[in-house]
Amino acid sequence: MGILDSLLGQVLGKPSTQSPLVTALLGLLGNQQSGGLNGMVQQFSSKGLGDIVNSWVSTGKNLPISAQQVQQGLGKDTLSQIASQLGISPEKASSQISQILPQVVDKLTPDGNINQADIMSKGMELLKGLMK
């Protein structure tokens, strides 16, 4: 159990079925060493997925992403790490991530800008919403 899960349990008193996935994504997006959210946006863009990921950051409509595009954007190593954290296969992880990543990034960038310093506080708000 991560520190974020522990805090959520204390604050909300109940787990969410999506919280492990969201927690894993927030860990990735909040990780300064890997470039955080901005680094992920750049990584997806460099792999031809810039229009998709930039739609999540902007204030307009979020474009969908496929499980295969998630694999392409995150790379095998990162996807394997997330899958391992969740105790599922990389294929299942990419499928689940494709369903939730656009909304997570959208919620973390409500004004259309990436503010890396504010990722964790917005992430906590997002998780609180999932727990209701």
C-alpha positions as YAML, in Angstrom:
chain: A
units: angstrom
residues:
- id: 1
  name: MET
  ca: [0.00, 0.00, 0.00]
- id: 2
  name: GLY
  ca: [1.42, 3.36, -1.07]
- id: 3
  name: ILE
  ca: [1.37, 6.56, 0.90]
- id: 4
  name: LEU
  ca: [-1.42, 7.89, -1.29]
- id: 5
  name: ASP
  ca: [-3.57, 4.82, -0.61]
- id: 6
  name: SER
  ca: [-2.87, 5.15, 3.10]
- id: 7
  name: LEU
  ca: [-3.94, 8.80, 3.10]
- id: 8
  name: LEU
  ca: [-7.07, 7.97, 1.14]
- id: 9
  name: GLY
  ca: [-8.00, 5.22, 3.54]
- id: 10
  name: GLN
  ca: [-7.60, 7.55, 6.50]
- id: 11
  name: VAL
  ca: [-9.49, 10.43, 4.90]
- id: 12
  name: LEU
  ca: [-12.27, 8.52, 3.18]
- id: 13
  name: GLY
  ca: [-12.46, 5.28, 5.08]
- id: 14
  name: LYS
  ca: [-13.16, 3.12, 2.03]
- id: 15
  name: PRO
  ca: [-11.24, 1.90, -1.03]
- id: 16
  name: SER
  ca: [-12.15, 2.48, -4.65]
- id: 17
  name: THR
  ca: [-11.81, -0.22, -7.27]
- id: 18
  name: GLN
  ca: [-10.13, 2.32, -9.55]
- id: 19
  name: SER
  ca: [-7.86, 3.85, -6.93]
- id: 20
  name: PRO
  ca: [-4.92, 1.43, -7.47]
- id: 21
  name: LEU
  ca: [-4.82, 2.27, -11.18]
- id: 22
  name: VAL
  ca: [-5.28, 5.99, -10.58]
- id: 23
  name: THR
  ca: [-2.65, 5.86, -7.83]
- id: 24
  name: ALA
  ca: [-0.20, 4.15, -10.21]
- id: 25
  name: LEU
  ca: [-0.89, 6.76, -12.90]
- id: 26
  name: LEU
  ca: [-0.51, 9.62, -10.43]
- id: 27
  name: GLY
  ca: [2.80, 8.13, -9.32]
- id: 28
  name: LEU
  ca: [3.95, 8.16, -12.93]
- id: 29
  name: LEU
  ca: [2.61, 11.64, -13.67]
- id: 30
  name: GLY
  ca: [3.95, 13.10, -10.43]
- id: 31
  name: ASN
  ca: [7.43, 11.57, -10.74]
- id: 32
  name: GLN
  ca: [9.85, 14.45, -11.27]
- id: 33
  name: GLN
  ca: [12.73, 12.08, -12.12]
- id: 34
  name: SER
  ca: [10.90, 10.75, -15.17]
- id: 35
  name: GLY
  ca: [9.65, 14.18, -16.19]
- id: 36
  name: GLY
  ca: [6.19, 13.81, -14.71]
- id: 37
  name: LEU
  ca: [3.14, 14.75, -16.71]
- id: 38
  name: ASN
  ca: [5.11, 17.04, -18.99]
- id: 39
  name: GLY
  ca: [7.57, 14.23, -19.71]
- id: 40
  name: MET
  ca: [4.72, 11.86, -20.54]
- id: 41
  name: VAL
  ca: [3.17, 14.41, -22.90]
- id: 42
  name: GLN
  ca: [6.53, 14.82, -24.64]
- id: 43
  name: GLN
  ca: [7.03, 11.05, -24.81]
- id: 44
  name: PHE
  ca: [3.60, 10.46, -26.36]
- id: 45
  name: SER
  ca: [4.19, 13.35, -28.78]
- id: 46
  name: SER
  ca: [7.53, 11.94, -29.90]
- id: 47
  name: LYS
  ca: [5.76, 8.68, -30.75]
- id: 48
  name: GLY
  ca: [3.16, 10.32, -32.97]
- id: 49
  name: LEU
  ca: [0.45, 10.63, -30.33]
- id: 50
  name: GLY
  ca: [0.72, 14.37, -29.71]
- id: 51
  name: ASP
  ca: [-2.76, 15.26, -30.96]
- id: 52
  name: ILE
  ca: [-4.31, 12.71, -28.63]
- id: 53
  name: VAL
  ca: [-2.39, 13.58, -25.46]
- id: 54
  name: ASN
  ca: [-2.59, 17.32, -26.08]
- id: 55
  name: SER
  ca: [-6.39, 17.03, -26.32]
- id: 56
  name: TRP
  ca: [-6.42, 15.78, -22.72]
- id: 57
  name: VAL
  ca: [-4.35, 18.73, -21.49]
- id: 58
  name: SER
  ca: [-6.31, 21.34, -23.41]
- id: 59
  name: THR
  ca: [-9.74, 22.54, -22.39]
- id: 60
  name: GLY
  ca: [-11.48, 21.00, -25.42]
- id: 61
  name: LYS
  ca: [-12.79, 17.51, -26.09]
- id: 62
  name: ASN
  ca: [-10.63, 14.56, -25.01]
- id: 63
  name: LEU
  ca: [-9.67, 12.25, -27.85]
- id: 64
  name: PRO
  ca: [-9.78, 8.50, -27.08]
- id: 65
  name: ILE
  ca: [-6.68, 6.32, -27.01]
- id: 66
  name: SER
  ca: [-6.45, 2.61, -27.73]
- id: 67
  name: ALA
  ca: [-4.67, 0.03, -25.59]
- id: 68
  name: GLN
  ca: [-2.10, -0.36, -28.39]
- id: 69
  name: GLN
  ca: [-1.45, 3.40, -28.43]
- id: 70
  name: VAL
  ca: [-0.99, 3.33, -24.64]
- id: 71
  name: GLN
  ca: [1.65, 0.62, -25.11]
- id: 72
  name: GLN
  ca: [3.31, 2.72, -27.80]
- id: 73
  name: GLY
  ca: [3.21, 5.92, -25.74]
- id: 74
  name: LEU
  ca: [4.30, 4.58, -22.37]
- id: 75
  name: GLY
  ca: [6.75, 1.98, -23.63]
- id: 76
  name: LYS
  ca: [7.10, -1.63, -22.51]
- id: 77
  name: ASP
  ca: [9.17, -0.92, -19.39]
- id: 78
  name: THR
  ca: [6.80, 1.64, -17.89]
- id: 79
  name: LEU
  ca: [3.76, -0.41, -18.78]
- id: 80
  name: SER
  ca: [5.31, -3.51, -17.22]
- id: 81
  name: GLN
  ca: [6.04, -1.57, -14.02]
- id: 82
  name: ILE
  ca: [2.44, -0.37, -13.76]
- id: 83
  name: ALA
  ca: [1.09, -3.86, -14.54]
- id: 84
  name: SER
  ca: [3.35, -5.34, -11.87]
- id: 85
  name: GLN
  ca: [2.10, -2.80, -9.30]
- id: 86
  name: LEU
  ca: [-1.48, -3.75, -10.14]
- id: 87
  name: GLY
  ca: [-0.81, -7.49, -10.33]
- id: 88
  name: ILE
  ca: [-2.17, -7.79, -13.88]
- id: 89
  name: SER
  ca: [-0.77, -8.42, -17.35]
- id: 90
  name: PRO
  ca: [0.67, -5.52, -19.38]
- id: 91
  name: GLU
  ca: [-2.10, -6.08, -21.94]
- id: 92
  name: LYS
  ca: [-4.83, -5.73, -19.31]
- id: 93
  name: ALA
  ca: [-3.04, -2.72, -17.82]
- id: 94
  name: SER
  ca: [-2.86, -0.96, -21.19]
- id: 95
  name: SER
  ca: [-6.56, -1.63, -21.75]
- id: 96
  name: GLN
  ca: [-7.51, -0.21, -18.35]
- id: 97
  name: ILE
  ca: [-5.14, 2.74, -18.74]
- id: 98
  name: SER
  ca: [-6.67, 3.59, -22.13]
- id: 99
  name: GLN
  ca: [-10.04, 3.96, -20.42]
- id: 100
  name: ILE
  ca: [-8.91, 6.21, -17.57]
- id: 101
  name: LEU
  ca: [-5.74, 8.11, -18.62]
- id: 102
  name: PRO
  ca: [-7.56, 10.76, -20.70]
- id: 103
  name: GLN
  ca: [-9.80, 11.65, -17.76]
- id: 104
  name: VAL
  ca: [-6.92, 11.66, -15.26]
- id: 105
  name: VAL
  ca: [-4.81, 14.02, -17.39]
- id: 106
  name: ASP
  ca: [-7.86, 16.19, -18.10]
- id: 107
  name: LYS
  ca: [-8.63, 16.51, -14.37]
- id: 108
  name: LEU
  ca: [-4.98, 17.32, -13.58]
- id: 109
  name: THR
  ca: [-4.95, 20.14, -16.17]
- id: 110
  name: PRO
  ca: [-8.34, 21.89, -15.79]
- id: 111
  name: ASP
  ca: [-7.07, 25.20, -17.14]
- id: 112
  name: GLY
  ca: [-5.23, 23.64, -20.10]
- id: 113
  name: ASN
  ca: [-1.78, 24.03, -18.56]
- id: 114
  name: ILE
  ca: [0.61, 21.58, -16.97]
- id: 115
  name: ASN
  ca: [1.58, 22.71, -13.47]
- id: 116
  name: GLN
  ca: [3.79, 19.88, -12.22]
- id: 117
  name: ALA
  ca: [3.95, 21.31, -8.71]
- id: 118
  name: ASP
  ca: [0.17, 20.98, -8.37]
- id: 119
  name: ILE
  ca: [-0.18, 17.40, -9.70]
- id: 120
  name: MET
  ca: [-0.38, 15.63, -6.33]
- id: 121
  name: SER
  ca: [-2.94, 17.99, -4.80]
- id: 122
  name: LYS
  ca: [-5.15, 17.73, -7.87]
- id: 123
  name: GLY
  ca: [-4.55, 13.99, -7.84]
- id: 124
  name: MET
  ca: [-5.85, 13.76, -4.28]
- id: 125
  name: GLU
  ca: [-8.97, 15.68, -5.32]
- id: 126
  name: LEU
  ca: [-9.44, 13.28, -8.22]
- id: 127
  name: LEU
  ca: [-9.11, 10.24, -5.98]
- id: 128
  name: LYS
  ca: [-11.56, 11.73, -3.47]
- id: 129
  name: GLY
  ca: [-14.07, 12.02, -6.29]
- id: 130
  name: LEU
  ca: [-13.60, 8.36, -7.20]
- id: 131
  name: MET
  ca: [-14.15, 7.31, -3.62]
- id: 132
  name: LYS
  ca: [-17.64, 8.81, -3.34]
...
